[in-house]
Amino acid sequence: MSAPRGWRPAELVADRFETASARTLRLRVADWPGHLPGQHIDVRLTAPDGYHAERSYSLAAPFDGEFVEITVQRVTDGEVSGYLVDGLPVGASIEIRGPVGGWFVWDPARPAPAVLVAGGSGIVPIAAMLRARRKAMADSPFRVVYVLRDPGSLFYRDELADEEIFLAYTRAAPPGDPRLPGRLTLEELREHTLPPGPEVTCYVCGPTGFVEATAAQLVSLGHAPGAVRTERFG
Ligand SMILES: Cc1cc2nc3c(=O)[nH]c(=O)nc-3n(C[C@H](O)[C@H](O)[C@H](O)COP(=O)(O)OP(=O)(O)OC[C@H]3O[C@@H](n4cnc5c(N)ncnc54)[C@H](O)[C@@H]3O)c2cc1C
């Protein structure tokens, strides 16, 4: 699967709000070469005066012909995310480039056990891995930990309800959640992930501070540093 060079037009054909501030965009891209779960695309917006802004977005769904999906979280005062969440109308086109990245990927053709830890919108590439595993009907063990602020920030609510996922709320938990809101602890990470092993790969994605802290915790649980793959959203 070769990564193409250059920008391609991508038409917004459908959308869906995952939360009040996060929108999934389904884009049609002619001659899309395919991608692996975990890879991302670069998105380029061009203003009428020619000014360009580029940002990266993880692919949210497995390879599906000429369609790709991304989920964008609105960042306060963000130049690009605000437009992608609130401004871009269905039927309009943007430009994309990719797929990008070859390390933070889970390959359904070689299904292997995985520990997947997401912080906030870091769930996007991890959801792509879950979807690809389901599509491939792979039975490789997955353990998923999703750390999020509150119930209103849960992405892919209906779909994730069918998965075995440990949800750790940091600010406010839903009624009846036996866990008090707060940071994910080392003990929780140990309990809800796979023990280290030669075949186990860990994937950690989210804001930089979260990714660095969680990767260090996984190493302290005995995972080899090379078995902990990370993606930082900034
Ligand atoms: C490989 C990769 C994959 C990514 N995948 C996704 C994805 O799937 N979904 C998604 O929503 N975003 C993703 N991002 C983040 C995305 O690229 C942008 O950084 C984000 O949308 C903010 O862009 P902006 O133009 O709106 O904000 P900017 O105008 O660039 O920044 C505005 C302000 O927000 C702060 N800021 C920037 N980014 C963030 C952030 N992520 N969280 C909190 N504050 C921030 C800046 O410091 C600044 O103060 C990914 C980033 C990378 C590198």
PDBQT file of the ligand as one rigid body, heavy atoms in Angstrom, charges set to zero:
ROOT
HETATM    1  C1  LIG A 301      -0.997  12.643  14.140  1.00  0.00    +0.000 C 
HETATM    2  C2  LIG A 301      -2.113  13.521  14.674  1.00  0.00    +0.000 A 
HETATM    3  C3  LIG A 301      -3.398  13.056  14.644  1.00  0.00    +0.000 A 
HETATM    4  C4  LIG A 301      -4.451  13.870  15.125  1.00  0.00    +0.000 A 
HETATM    5  N1  LIG A 301      -5.719  13.369  15.108  1.00  0.00    +0.000 NA
HETATM    6  C5  LIG A 301      -6.728  14.134  15.577  1.00  0.00    +0.000 A 
HETATM    7  C6  LIG A 301      -8.076  13.602  15.586  1.00  0.00    +0.000 A 
HETATM    8  O1  LIG A 301      -8.342  12.458  15.180  1.00  0.00    +0.000 OA
HETATM    9  N2  LIG A 301      -9.071  14.417  16.067  1.00  0.00    +0.000 N 
HETATM   10  C7  LIG A 301      -8.805  15.677  16.545  1.00  0.00    +0.000 A 
HETATM   11  O2  LIG A 301      -9.753  16.379  16.959  1.00  0.00    +0.000 OA
HETATM   12  N3  LIG A 301      -7.545  16.181  16.558  1.00  0.00    +0.000 NA
HETATM   13  C8  LIG A 301      -6.507  15.445  16.076  1.00  0.00    +0.000 A 
HETATM   14  N4  LIG A 301      -5.231  15.962  16.063  1.00  0.00    +0.000 N 
HETATM   15  C9  LIG A 301      -5.031  17.374  16.480  1.00  0.00    +0.000 C 
HETATM   16  C10 LIG A 301      -5.231  18.296  15.246  1.00  0.00    +0.000 C 
HETATM   17  O3  LIG A 301      -4.185  18.081  14.313  1.00  0.00    +0.000 OA
HETATM   18  C11 LIG A 301      -5.199  19.798  15.606  1.00  0.00    +0.000 C 
HETATM   19  O4  LIG A 301      -4.035  20.056  16.343  1.00  0.00    +0.000 OA
HETATM   20  C12 LIG A 301      -6.416  20.244  16.396  1.00  0.00    +0.000 C 
HETATM   21  O5  LIG A 301      -7.610  20.010  15.645  1.00  0.00    +0.000 OA
HETATM   22  C13 LIG A 301      -6.331  21.757  16.745  1.00  0.00    +0.000 C 
HETATM   23  O6  LIG A 301      -6.186  22.481  15.536  1.00  0.00    +0.000 OA
HETATM   24  P1  LIG A 301      -6.748  23.998  15.472  1.00  0.00    +0.000 P 
HETATM   25  O7  LIG A 301      -6.278  24.567  14.180  1.00  0.00    +0.000 OA
HETATM   26  O8  LIG A 301      -8.208  23.995  15.725  1.00  0.00    +0.000 OA
HETATM   27  O9  LIG A 301      -6.061  24.699  16.702  1.00  0.00    +0.000 OA
HETATM   28  P2  LIG A 301      -4.840  25.746  16.629  1.00  0.00    +0.000 P 
HETATM   29  O10 LIG A 301      -5.322  27.007  15.968  1.00  0.00    +0.000 OA
HETATM   30  O11 LIG A 301      -3.659  25.051  16.039  1.00  0.00    +0.000 OA
HETATM   31  O12 LIG A 301      -4.582  25.969  18.177  1.00  0.00    +0.000 OA
HETATM   32  C14 LIG A 301      -5.440  26.810  18.963  1.00  0.00    +0.000 C 
HETATM   33  C15 LIG A 301      -5.120  26.653  20.426  1.00  0.00    +0.000 C 
HETATM   34  O13 LIG A 301      -5.455  25.325  20.877  1.00  0.00    +0.000 OA
HETATM   35  C16 LIG A 301      -4.321  24.658  21.407  1.00  0.00    +0.000 C 
HETATM   36  N5  LIG A 301      -4.420  23.279  20.892  1.00  0.00    +0.000 N 
HETATM   37  C17 LIG A 301      -4.014  22.840  19.680  1.00  0.00    +0.000 A 
HETATM   38  N6  LIG A 301      -4.296  21.535  19.532  1.00  0.00    +0.000 NA
HETATM   39  C18 LIG A 301      -4.881  21.129  20.668  1.00  0.00    +0.000 A 
HETATM   40  C19 LIG A 301      -5.415  19.890  21.114  1.00  0.00    +0.000 A 
HETATM   41  N7  LIG A 301      -5.375  18.765  20.328  1.00  0.00    +0.000 N 
HETATM   42  N8  LIG A 301      -5.962  19.852  22.355  1.00  0.00    +0.000 NA
HETATM   43  C20 LIG A 301      -6.007  20.945  23.121  1.00  0.00    +0.000 A 
HETATM   44  N9  LIG A 301      -5.523  22.149  22.759  1.00  0.00    +0.000 NA
HETATM   45  C21 LIG A 301      -4.963  22.256  21.552  1.00  0.00    +0.000 A 
HETATM   46  C22 LIG A 301      -3.119  25.380  20.866  1.00  0.00    +0.000 C 
HETATM   47  O14 LIG A 301      -2.032  25.286  21.755  1.00  0.00    +0.000 OA
HETATM   48  C23 LIG A 301      -3.648  26.803  20.762  1.00  0.00    +0.000 C 
HETATM   49  O15 LIG A 301      -3.577  27.443  21.998  1.00  0.00    +0.000 OA
HETATM   50  C24 LIG A 301      -4.179  15.158  15.627  1.00  0.00    +0.000 A 
HETATM   51  C25 LIG A 301      -2.852  15.618  15.659  1.00  0.00    +0.000 A 
HETATM   52  C26 LIG A 301      -1.826  14.815  15.190  1.00  0.00    +0.000 A 
HETATM   53  C27 LIG A 301      -0.416  15.344  15.232  1.00  0.00    +0.000 C 
ENDROOT
TORSDOF 0
